[in-house]
């Protein structure tokens, strides 16, 4: 019996051998955790939401499964004719006796290459100095004319217009339309930046695009765009994608804004803030002038007081009183003197009256004068024989001749 | 105001200078009054600019020849 057993070949059921194969595959370290690159075909989705496709290259193909719950977590889904790099494990679908690749991560095959390209360009341009901080130009505080390079169909453009309208409607906006994704985009974006520089007098440019996948934002990683930004005469603000997205354009731009909306807000001042500032300035003007006027008024009052104090009028007043006094004194002295004189005159008159020759004459004396000289004759020697003499008495005179 | 209306930036800058000069002092009352009046004029002018401004938008499009042309936005070619 045991010999029979030993001699007879072991016969396994289909299930047994299939499980054996399955165990073998699942215990293999490589097959449990591997990346496979290939092109997708025969893409189909079951009613339950699971995805089935074939991954192939020139010489082989492998059946792939993407369970619905895994598919829901992917940012990219396989699509026919496109190359992908898939992560997963190899196992066996026992019902069909087929080994399959159970996918848990889907990446477009291009991404790796693109990312390498991105790093290489970034490195090259950085070494060339396109990102140098000292090369960043300041954003004008009050842009007069603002160029916007974006797609007018996109939400980004609406967002930008809305922000500009609300914050600073004084700015003149010049839209330079450009496709912002696809093979034409890099050239169009670069041309738009150059045209704004050449054809208009904008003093600031925004380059913007809303959020999207790495491929959708790819135009902003192209060298031609980086060069156009670098060569721009006026400063450039980039607003590409979301906060987390960094593109070459962001590195070259004079200012990187995280989104188109943020780019618009960074481009112009906020008029509402300026209204408040204007009010403050008006207040400062008024305060300043009031302060000076109060000062001037104070100075004026002081000067007035000083003037009054130093005025000759006060002195004059004193002098006038003094003059009055002196006048009065003088007057009384004069009056006294006049009285005195009058008294003297009276006494002299009395004296004179007593000394009057007339009185003497009346007492019987007479006055003899030479007629020729009218000299009073007081001595005999004054006259000679024949001289005519006049004799004055009380009531007149008579003449005679000396014998 | 000068013949060509100054931009908001120019007017605002002049206003700031005016306020500073006035606050520095060292001016005759007459000079100060002149500055004050100019300042108030500038405040009004700037506020008016902000209040009355309407966003002007143009589109720069390649023209049929070599160059470009500026058209009002939204333009007749239907970009809106």
Interface residues (C-beta under 8 A of the other chain):
Chain A: X141 X142 X144 X147 X152 X153 X161 X164 X165 X169 X170 X171 X172 X173 X174 X175 X176 X177 X192 X195 X196 X199 X200 X271 X274 X275 X278 X279 X281 X282 X284 X285 X286 X288 X289 X292 X293 X296
Chain B: X7 X8 X9 X12 X15 X16 X18 X19 X22 X23 X25 X27 X29 X32 X33 X36 X39 X40 X43 X46 X47 X49 X50 X53 X54 X55 X56 X57 X58 X59 X60 X61 X62 X67 X68 X70 X73 X79 X80
